[in-house]
């Protein structure tokens, strides 16, 4: 019985040492934020393979990443919420601009019937798609604004730390 306990304790110590060695080597890593077409943010350790105009990277501690992954939710810091809010606002502005620019019919989107010209189904489908993109961006922007406002309110309720001088 004593031999079994000794083996178990040795295995336990080896596992603990392996975990400590693995955790000690990682102090910070690069985290890539990817936002899909619906405006949802995903944080990964791999860069996005699709071409984008300006990739964003942030260096955060491994503990923050582990906590975010363990809770299976987005990071809840005010900084991350502000980044999400700014990104959602930018995407909303772009979606509205794209919709405005897409109002003009393209070649092949006109139908001539009985001497009058009108927009065909192709134009209507494109307009509906642009409108759906704007609505999705508005929803995402509103969601991120609520999250950010909640975190700001929470931080305001906690209040600043009071530092007292030793006497």
C-alpha positions, 0 to 999 in steps of 0.5 A: 500500500505504501508503494502505491502511495509513493508512486501516486505522489511521484506521478502527481509531482511530475504532472505539477512540475510539467504544468509549472514548466509549461506555464512559466514559458508563456508570459504573453502571446499575440492574440488576433481579433477576427470579426465575421460578416455578422459582426461577431468577434472571435479571438484566436492565436492564428492570423486571419487567412483572408486579406484585410486592409489593416490587421490588428493584433494585441498583446495580452497576458496568457492569463487573460486569454486562458480566463476568456477561453475558460469562461467560453465568452468574450473578454469582459474588460472595458478595453476589449469592450471599447475596441469592440464598440469602435469596430462595430461603429466603424462597420455600421458606418461602412455598411451605411456608406455601401448602401448609399453608394449601392442605390444607383442601379448597375448595368443589367438591373434595368427592365424595359417594359411597355416603353418604361424602364424599371429596376428588376429583381436583381436590383431589388435583391441587391438592395435587400442584401445591403439593407440586411447588412446595415440592420446586422451592423446596427444590431451589433453596434447597439449590442456592443454599446450596451456592453460597454455602457454596462462595464462603464457603469460597473466601474463607476459604481466601484469607484476609484481606489482611495490611497491613504498616506501612512502616518 
